[in-house]
Amino acid sequence: MFLSSSDLEPIKAQLARIEEKLDRLLAQGGAPGASAEAAWIQEVRGLVRAGKKIEAIKRYREHTGLGLKESKDAVEALE
């Protein structure tokens, strides 16, 4: 079974919301590394808001180790 791009959009949006909630929970819970994680994802979001999508994708890749496509999809889900 293949999903079309339009089928994936709601999933991407939901994933972005879940990631935001998780980032807030980690930052508030004092988990080891939470503040560092929250800082980098906030940086990525700031780059997206500033229209620096390519830089945001680079930062996302650096911190997650994901490939270009996966990082691009994740950053686009933050838009």
Number of C-alpha atoms within 10 A of each C-alpha: 3 5 7 8 8 8 10 11 12 12 12 17 16 13 15 18 14 12 15 16 12 14 19 14 14 17 18 12 11 10 10 10 11 17 16 11 15 19 14 16 20 14 15 22 19 14 18 19 13 10 12 13 19 13 13 25 23 16 19 24 19 13 11 10 11 13 13 13 11 15 20 19 12 20 25 16 17 19 12
